[in-house]
Amino acid sequence: ARSGPRRAAAGAERERQRLVNAQAWREKGNRRFRALDFPGAIEAYTRGLRHRPCPVLLANRAQAWLREHRPERAEADCSVALELDPRSVKALARRAAARRLL
């Protein structure tokens, strides 16, 4: 049988790697967003979300959706972000912006 501490350490390492991967994709998305490549930013944030659900990635992707004139997608992302972190001011402000456009 596997030992408890060894299994816990392996799980912690997998979670750390998911976080590192999600952060790398967030940085790529931010670079693409600054370059006004909104579809590329959306793709990068989406790939980051595959590694780890994160309210910041969702709020960032929502901003890219707004720039692509897709407020319904932005509103959905912000709603999920707020389920993960009800205090996310960024997600709340972006959801309000999306709802004004719906």
Helices and strands as residue ranges (DSSP letters): H 4-34, H 38-51, H 55-67, H 71-84, H 89-101
